[in-house]
Amino acid sequence: MQVDGRGTDAPGNQQSPVFIDVFAGCGGLSLGLMRAGWRGLFAVEKDAMAFATIDKNLMGNNSRFHFEWPEWLDRKATTIEDLIACNGDNLRALRGKVDLLAGGPPCQGFSSAGRRMRQDPRNAMLKRYLELVELIHPRILVIENVPGITYDFQADQPGEPRRNFANELKAMLEPRYNVQTSFLAAPDFGLPQVRRRFFLVGLAKDASFPREAEVFTMLASSREAFLSARGLTAKTSAADAISDLQVALFGTRPSPDSNGFEAIVAGPPTSPYQRLMKDGHVGPVPDTRLARHSAEIKHRFELITHACSEADRRHVQLSASMRKDFGLKKKATRVMDPSRPSPTITSMPDDLIHYSEPRTLSVRENARLQGFPDWFGFAGKYTTGGDRRKMEVPRFTQVANAVPPLLAEAIGEVLLAIATKQKQRRAAPVLIKQAEPTF
């Protein structure tokens, strides 16, 4: 199959369907799709730090998985607008050659944890996605977002109608695609994190897909086999994920990283999930730098952890009286429960307190909760603050915003089966019955 847009065959398994990932972030969705057997053509991500993570893990010829990347496209961070403006002809040349267009448009404008302004410019990214759909006509669409995309937005002015972006998106796609939607819970797929996300899948009406291609029904029926093949269950706990990264395993003073920060040295795996995340990785595990908490902060964390344990308030927000007692204004702070999946991780490193140590989590621990293997390292700043939070995507944010690779792999396997069957149907010769001779 030719996917370059200039008539040259891309390397790799030419029989596997091909995808493009837009709003790719650090590459969680791409990693999952590649692990499921898909060929990645290229990714679109505007933040330089997030793109550097993609480059680091998914763009080298010696990488475990890598994009094929057309020669006409610069390997750099870019927006969909610039991609279309600079490469419109090459994108049109991809029509009929792209099996899947995947992406998770920025979700902050839809999140119930944010201000939910319906005029948030990030909400307009859905339009950019649709412009790319119109250019390349992919056979399958996948969009991931927070559940808030399905909630109605209040009108800005009296008399104006409410807006529901999920319904608008479906209405714009349905003339050309059979649209299916569902909410998926991360723990159902072996992930140690309470994370619920909205998924939309569109199957092109003119692409000869089998009638029985009900994506989310197929996903539900294949879930147990998916977990069993990886030695997992739907009850992976926080301790199952990160207990080998506890500071206590290595004495009171962890090894410093290259910049002098204390960093964790991972111990041997103690659960099937940890073995899966090791994924053959040997040597130091990246992104284990610890926050430099002061003695006062550590003591406060110890008191908070003890109080939450006594009041049976691990995993949930601190009560109002607890916040008052500890002088905290922030409502999102939670102490993890080692026996349960973690609360949803966020871009704020101090939202979660470790279940047994007076500290916040490392980037690696958050990555474990998201299902990134230990060989997958992150690039850029660790975190940021102030107005820069609107413009920069440092490591903690990259991890929090990612589609969990394990969940993406489960979806990818189902879509691969559908796409492969569709290709076989289109390639099958049409048998014309010969007319009976007449005498």
TAWOHU-V464922 format. One record per residue. RES is the residue in one small letter. PSI is psi in degrees with one decimal (* if undefined). NEAR is the number of other ideal C-beta (glycine too) atoms within 10 Angstrom. Layout:
RES PSI NEAR
RES PSI NEAR
//
This chain:
m 135.2 15
q 125.5 14
v -0.9 21
d -23.8 19
g -5.3 21
r 10.3 11
g 13.5 7
t 140.9 11
d 137.2 11
a 152.5 19
p 169.1 11
g -169.3 14
n 105.9 10
q -10.2 12
q -18.7 10
s 140.4 19
p 157.3 23
v 146.5 23
f 160.2 29
i 138.5 25
d 120.5 31
v 156.0 23
f 48.8 26
a -15.9 29
g -133.9 26
c -0.5 34
g 17.8 33
g -44.9 28
l -42.8 29
s -44.3 31
l -45.1 29
g -42.6 25
l -42.0 29
m -39.5 25
r -27.8 18
a -10.5 20
g 4.5 18
w 152.2 27
r 128.0 23
g 125.8 28
l -59.5 23
f 170.6 21
a 148.9 30
v 119.3 22
e 129.0 27
k -23.1 18
d 130.7 21
a -36.8 14
m -44.2 20
a -40.0 28
f -34.7 25
a -33.0 19
t -41.8 26
i -46.8 26
d -42.9 20
k -34.2 18
n -29.0 23
l 19.4 23
m -1.1 20
g 144.3 11
n -24.3 6
n 2.3 5
s 152.8 15
r -38.9 15
f 143.6 18
h 151.0 18
f 150.0 27
e -35.3 16
w 111.0 18
p 150.1 19
e -26.8 10
w -9.2 14
l 123.5 20
d 141.9 11
r 81.3 13
k 164.9 11
a 138.2 20
t 167.4 18
t 164.4 16
i -38.8 21
e -47.9 12
d -36.1 14
l -47.1 23
i -43.0 16
a -37.1 10
c -18.8 14
n 29.2 19
g -45.8 11
d -41.9 11
n -34.3 18
l -41.4 21
r -32.6 13
a -13.2 20
l -4.8 21
r 131.1 12
g -3.1 13
k -6.3 18
v 118.8 22
d -31.9 27
l 131.4 25
l 115.5 22
a 155.5 29
g 156.6 27
g 89.3 26
p 150.9 23
p 131.8 19
c -5.6 22
q -34.0 19
g -18.6 24
f -16.6 25
s 135.8 18
s -14.0 9
a -9.3 12
g -159.8 14
r -14.6 8
r 58.2 16
m 122.8 14
r -17.7 17
q 9.8 10
d 124.7 17
p -23.4 9
r -26.0 15
n -25.4 21
a -10.6 12
m -23.6 22
l -36.1 23
k -38.5 13
r -39.4 19
y -44.3 20
l -32.2 15
e -38.7 14
l -37.9 19
v -44.0 18
e -31.2 11
l -44.1 22
i -11.2 18
h 58.9 17
p 153.3 25
r -31.3 24
i 142.3 24
l 142.8 22
v 126.2 24
i 131.2 24
e 140.9 24
n 175.7 24
v 155.6 21
p -25.5 15
g -17.4 19
i -18.8 24
t -5.1 16
y 146.8 17
d 139.7 13
f 138.2 19
q 149.5 11
a 144.4 12
d -34.3 10
q 149.6 5
p 135.2 5
g -17.3 5
e 144.8 10
p 155.1 8
r 157.5 10
r 140.2 16
n 107.3 16
f -33.3 20
a -43.7 20
n -38.6 12
e -41.6 13
l -45.8 23
k -43.3 16
a -35.6 11
m -27.1 15
l -27.4 17
e -25.4 12
p -28.1 7
r -21.2 16
y 146.0 22
n 113.3 16
v 131.0 17
q 140.3 16
t 155.6 16
s 160.9 14
f 132.4 11
l 135.6 19
a 125.7 15
a -42.0 24
p -26.1 19
d -18.0 15
f 25.7 23
g 3.5 26
l 140.5 26
p 49.2 26
q 131.2 21
v 95.9 16
r 124.1 22
r 129.9 13
r 152.1 20
f 132.2 20
f 137.8 20
l 131.6 21
v 132.1 25
g 130.6 24
l 122.4 21
a 132.7 17
k -23.3 12
d 16.8 9
a 12.7 20
s 39.8 14
f 146.0 19
p 145.4 13
r -30.2 5
e 10.5 9
a 69.7 20
e 98.3 17
v -49.7 23
f -26.7 16
t -43.3 13
m -39.0 17
l -43.0 22
a -40.0 14
s -22.4 11
s -1.9 14
r -45.4 16
e -41.3 11
a -37.4 10
f -46.2 18
l -44.9 19
s -38.0 10
a -19.4 9
r 6.2 17
g 23.1 12
l 165.5 20
t 176.0 14
a 22.8 15
k 43.2 12
t 127.5 28
s 169.1 20
a -41.8 26
a -36.1 22
d -31.0 23
a -40.2 26
i 8.8 29
s -25.1 20
d -0.8 22
l 17.6 23
q 137.6 18
v -34.6 21
a -20.6 10
l -17.0 14
f 27.6 14
g -170.5 8
t -8.1 6
r 99.6 8
p 162.9 19
s 144.7 12
p 150.0 12
d -172.4 16
s -17.1 7
n 11.9 8
g -2.6 9
f 148.9 15
e 135.3 17
a 153.1 21
i 142.6 24
v 115.2 14
a 139.6 22
g -177.2 13
p 149.9 9
p 143.2 16
t 5.7 12
s 158.7 19
p -36.0 16
y -43.2 26
q -38.8 22
r -39.1 15
l -40.5 19
m -30.1 26
k -44.7 17
d 39.9 13
g 1.5 9
h 134.8 14
v 155.0 8
g -173.0 8
p 140.0 13
v 129.6 22
p 161.1 20
d 36.2 23
t 14.1 23
r 138.4 21
l 148.9 19
a 147.2 15
r 75.2 10
h 139.5 15
s 165.3 8
a -35.6 8
e -43.2 8
i -43.1 15
k -42.0 13
h -41.4 12
r -42.6 17
f -39.1 21
e -43.5 14
l -41.1 14
i -44.4 22
t -44.1 19
h -44.4 12
a -40.6 17
c -36.7 24
s -43.3 14
e -37.8 8
a 5.8 13
d 47.7 9
r 25.6 17
r 149.3 19
h -21.2 20
v 166.3 13
q 148.3 17
l 143.5 23
s 164.1 13
a -38.8 9
s -36.2 10
m -44.2 17
r -38.1 16
k -43.9 11
d -36.7 13
f 5.5 14
g 35.6 7
l 132.9 13
k -25.0 7
k 130.4 11
k -18.5 11
a -9.5 13
t 131.4 21
r 147.4 20
v 129.3 23
m 152.4 25
d 119.2 20
p -22.1 17
s -1.0 13
r 159.9 18
p 149.1 25
s 152.5 31
p 163.3 22
t 127.0 18
i 149.8 23
t 178.8 18
s -5.6 19
m 109.7 17
p -24.7 20
d 13.8 17
d -28.5 20
l 136.0 24
i 134.3 22
h 146.3 21
y -22.1 23
s -2.0 15
e 143.0 17
p 72.4 19
r 165.3 20
t 176.6 21
l 157.2 27
s 167.4 27
v -41.7 22
r -40.8 26
e -41.4 26
n -40.1 27
a -37.4 33
r -44.1 29
l -25.0 29
q -12.4 28
g 20.6 29
f 132.4 28
p 158.4 19
d -22.2 25
w -13.8 17
f 107.6 27
g 158.7 16
f 156.5 27
a 159.1 20
g -171.1 21
k 158.3 14
y -42.5 17
t 175.4 18
t 177.5 19
g 177.9 9
g -146.3 6
d -21.0 8
r -20.3 11
r -25.0 15
k -14.9 9
m -22.3 8
e 149.9 17
v 80.6 25
p -176.5 23
r -48.1 29
f -40.5 26
t -39.4 25
q -46.9 29
v -46.4 28
a -36.8 21
n -11.2 22
a 151.5 29
v 126.0 30
p 123.4 26
p -34.3 26
l -41.1 27
l -41.4 26
a -35.0 29
e -40.5 22
a -45.1 24
i -41.2 25
g -37.8 27
e -42.0 22
v -45.5 23
l -33.8 27
l -42.9 19
a -41.5 17
i -46.1 24
a -39.4 25
t -42.7 15
k -37.7 15
q -41.6 21
k -40.1 18
q -38.5 11
r -41.3 12
r -30.7 11
a -15.3 7
a 134.6 9
p 144.8 5
v 118.4 4
l 120.2 6
i 120.3 6
k 128.6 5
q 139.0 6
a 142.0 6
e 136.1 5
p 145.4 5
t 146.5 4
f * 2
//
